[in-house]
Amino acid sequence: MPHHTLAIRGRTVYRTLLGILYCALMARFVLSPDPAVFVGAPHIAEYAGVTGMEDNLGFIVFMLFGTLLSLGQPAEYLMRPNPFVFIRRGRSWGRLAKCLTTTGGYCVVFAGAQLVITVMLFAMLPAEAFPYHARGFSSAALAAGAIWAALMLLILLLNDIFATLVGHREQGWLWILAIVALCAILPAIQHALMDANPLAIPNWVLLFPLVIAALVIAIAIAYQHTELLTSHL
């Protein structure tokens, strides 16, 4: 059996096992969510001295499993040698665009699927089934949380791509763990992201696109530089 076929089957089995484990863990949070907060977005601690680790386990699981399920394939796709590319031409920008578009689409689907599941659960189950039912169901808040989660997941995956391209994948994962942990346990960071700015919109609406743009530029530079290095080997 060809090695490529074995690799595809291995990844499929790995993703299936991860998906089963993810569903088992997330059942606790999806079946008893706070109607005001999407499962992939952090709950903001009401008191500055209190960490939100326990309330944000769903957020942590969402981000880590969302990153793991990608299996690092976006970076591997960019690093794959292209025998049809000449040394002076560098790597294909089309390949980079396809990789970034696919990665963004994955984040949207990953967050969107769970948004749909959550909304369906609220529609089918009585309000008394949820511990926070007194706060009321807010589809707008859930949608905003899903957008927040998709953008944050995209930032984590772009971080993994960049770290892999520059040869520091392990350090990239340390950054991913640090980002998720800080967003989960530090109320100061939660408020800095979620609070409204003078434009009357949450700070993350402006910050996340800027971070994503910076990472895309860094990836593009590293992508071309990696080709120059490998082409002379």
Secondary structure, DSSP 8 states (H G I E B T S, - for coil): --HHHHHHHHHHHHHHHHHHHHHHHHHHHHSS--TTS-TTS----SSTT---TTTTHHHHHHHHHHHHTTTTHHHHHHHS--TTS-GGG-S-HHHHHHHHHHHHHHHHHHHHHHHHHHHHHHHHS-GGGSTTGGG---HHHHHHHHHHHHHHHHHHHHHHHHHHHTT-HHHHHHHHHHHHHHHHH-HHHHHHHHSB-TTSSBHHHHHHHHHHHHHHHHHHHHHHHHHHHHHT-
